[in-house]
């Protein structure tokens, strides 16, 4: 039988939730569930993405949005900037 420490279960849960978070608000929920004071703490601990995850995210940049409309680069930049600003508000930067 393989022993798994409680820390490994916590880490596994956190990585699963982060990987499946749809937006910054979902990431904040994960951070609070882990009892971190700031989202930046969660990001600092669990920030590592696998090469496969990075490739998937990069490949999805040109995909259609929820309204089935293709986003051009300027729309993607605006969306990213809005997400960054929302994250800054949440973490208090």
N, C-alpha and C positions, 0 to 999 in steps of 0.2 A: 504494500500500500504506500502511495506517495503522500507525504505530508505537505500541506500548503498552509503557510502562515496566514493569519487574518490580514496582514498587510498585503499579501499577494492578491487576496480576494478584493480588497479595497481598490488596489491598483487596477486590477482587471475590470472592475465595475466602472471606475472612472474613465478608463480608456474606451470602453464600449460606449458609454454615454457621450463622451466628447466626440467620438467618431460619428455618432448618429445625430448630433445636435444640428438643427436646421438653421439656427440664427444665434446672434449674440445673447439674446435673452435666455435661450436654452443653455448656453454655456454658463451664464450667471447662475442659473438654477443648479447646475452640476457643482459649481464652485461652492455655493451655499450649502448644498447637501454634504459636501466634503468638509464643511465647517471652516473654510478658508475665509479670511477677512476680506481679501481682494481677489478679483478675477486674475490679476497678474500673478498671484501665488500659484494658482492652479495652472496657469499657462507656463510658468517657469518650471514646474515639476513634470507636467505631462505634455510639453510642447512638441516632443519628437514625433514626426510623422514618418511612416515608412516610405521608401522610394516608390512603392506601388501606390500608396495613397497620394503622394505628390503628383505622380503621373496622371492619376485619375482626375484630380482637381484641375490640373492644367488642361487636360483633354476636354473637360466639361465647360471650359470658359466660353466656347462658341456655341454651346447648346441653347436651345430655346428656353425662355422663361416660363413661368406658371401660366401665362396667357397664350402660350404657344407662339410667341413672337421671338424672332431671333434678335439678340442684343448686339449692337455694334460695339466697337471698342470704347467709344466715348460713354455709352450707356453703362458699360461694365465698370469703367473708371468711376463714374458718378455713384453707382451702386456700392462699389468698394469704399469710396470716400464716406458715404453715408454710414456704412457699417463701422468704419473706423471711428467716426465721430460719436456714434451711439456707444461704442465700446469705451471711448474716453470718458463719456458722461457716467457710465456705469462704474468704472474703476476710479473716477475722480481725478483724472489728469487734465 
